[in-house]
Amino acid sequence: MGICRIGLSSALALAGYFAVYSAAATTPDISGTYWATSYSPKLEVVGGGGPPLNGAGKAAYEANQEGLKDGSILDKARRVCLPDGVPRVLATPYPFEIFQVPVDRVTFVYEMNHQVRVIMLDKPLPTLDSLIGEPRYNGHSVGHWEGDTLVVETTGFAYMTFLDASGLPHSEQMSTIERIRKIGNQLEDVITVHDPETYTRDWQARFVYDERDDVRLEDYACNDRHRDLSGVKGVEPR
């Protein structure tokens, strides 16, 4: 009887191993190190024009811009290294790395502010009401694969982040959907922003990064000099 139990346990363990191996083998591989080729302090909307702010959004944006200009509002992401939040972190001029281990998640590690985003796969997205007491700078994210595209849904954002370096606002009601895929030796991330409290309609921004196997992430600290960014179009020389 003991031998039978051992045999059954071994068989179950092997079955689990092969199931995990099979899932990993059939999952698109987007792991690697990536670096943007261009940077803009303002998000560029797909289709042109500016973000479609409503009345409340315009008032909040103007207040943020004035506050950043006169110093009454602190950009804590740059001054004290708080996380940028989404989608601002997607515009980073610094490299980042993607890991696909364990197989139930995709992890993004950003050099800027040492930010980490963990995308749990094939899990239900928590309701916004359930996250009221637990907002996060980068929100709560889940993902799934649609062919070669990783679809990431995120909600539960902390309200104090900006969507870009110019102070573009959002509300706690914001949610986003990202569609991330490899195109040759590049990575594309198209994000859709849904925030009816701040914008008149949903809108998109698109980010493209080069795969860079020759680059390794480096240490980062706010207000210190870091790596050479002269190869990233749009970054002002320091």
Protein Blocks (a to p, Z undefined) as FASTA:
>chain_A
ZZmmmmmmmmmmmmmmmmmmmmmmmpccfbdcdddfbdcfbdcdehiajddddfklmmmm
mmmmmmmmnopaccfklmnopaebjaklmmpcbdcdddfbdfkbccdddfbhpiacddde
hiacddfklmmmmccfklpaddddehjaccdddehiafkbcfbfnopacdfkbccddddd
dehjaccdddddddfklbgbdcdddddddddfkbccddddehiacddfklpghiacZZ
